[in-house]
């Protein structure tokens, strides 16, 4: 699936499930070798854990309950989500 299809899915899922969906990109090979993608995933979780969502989007931060979140991905993104969780 290309990134446009994922964007449509994210928007649709967020609207239909009454959820906040964050779509995260990561550095890819061969330009960025292992462990760059995993570091990117960990950086996102640290950003959220340290209140970064409030500084990036205050309205979203008021709606988000990070205690009830889950991580997902497709293909390599699923592997990254699994390992950084």
N, C-alpha and C positions, 0 to 999 in steps of 0.2 A: 504494500500500500504506500502511496506517495504521501508527502507531508500535507498536501491540500486535503486529501481524504481524511487524514488524522485530525486536521483542523475542523472539518465539518463534523466528524464524530465527537470531538471534544465539546464543541458548541452545542450540539444536539443533546449529548449526555448531560451536560451541565444544566441545560434548560429543563429537560424532561425529568431529571432526577433531583432537581433542586440542590445541586451541589456546586462547589467551586472547583473547577478543573484547572490545574496548572500544567502546561505542556513545556517540558524542559528539553533543550537540545544539548548535545554533548560533542566533544571533539572526537573526530574519527581518524582511523588509520588511512593511509600510511603516514600522513603528515604528523599525526600525534599518536605516539606509541603508547602501549600499555604502561602505566595504569591511568593514563589521562582520562578516559571516559568514566572510570570509577571515582576518580578525584572530583570530576565535575558533579557526579551524583551526590557524593558526600558533601560537597560545597553547598549544594542546594538545600540539603537537609539541615546543615549548620545555619545557613542563612535564615531558614524558617524558624529554627529552634531559638535563634537569638533575636527574634522580633523583626526580621528583615521585611516580612510582608507588610507590616505597619508602615514602614518607611517607603516601600514601593507602591502600595495601594492601600490607603487607610480604610476605604470602604470595604474592600475585600477582607481586610484583617478583622474588621468588626463582625463579619459574617462567618469567618472560618473558625472551625473547632479542630485544631491540629491534633487533639487527643483522639479524634475519631477519623483519622485519615488512612488511606491505603495507597500503596505504590503499584503501578502497573506499567507494562511496556510490551513491545512487540519485537520479537527476534532479539537482536543485540540489546535493545532497550529493556527487554524483559530480564535479560541476564544482569544488566546493570542494576535494575530495580531490586532484583533478588539479592544481590550481593551487598548493596548499600543499606538495605532495610535493617 
